[in-house]
Amino acid sequence: MNNAIKSGTPVITSAPSAGGGVKAAARAEQEKQLRKACADFEAVFTYYLFKSMRDTVPASGLTDRFPGRETYNMMMDQKIAEELSRRGNGLGLKEMLYRQLSEKVLKDGGNTAGPETEQDTPGVLSPGH
């Protein structure tokens, strides 16, 4: 008699089919990473937008003098920017970035690295020069 514990959830034991399944999985992972990078960029952009807008408000002197105010405002702006970027289409920047970058990144198979040697980049000096 077999005393092994059997799970109620199905276990996938077969490997993806050679070629097509692996490429599709890799492409899906690249799309996911690209979407996250675009959303993160939009969140950073939105944070700096909030920070710049907050810097334009003149100091009144009434509420400007409590400890931790700058830290609180920074954290609040970061969270609001992240939430704004995460929900729906955000400002729309992440979708525009995704459309533009996906043509290049996903078409090339994710190889966006530029030239790696100094000979390939004329006029660019290495740190030792």
Beta strands, then each sheet from edge to edge (+ up, - down):
end
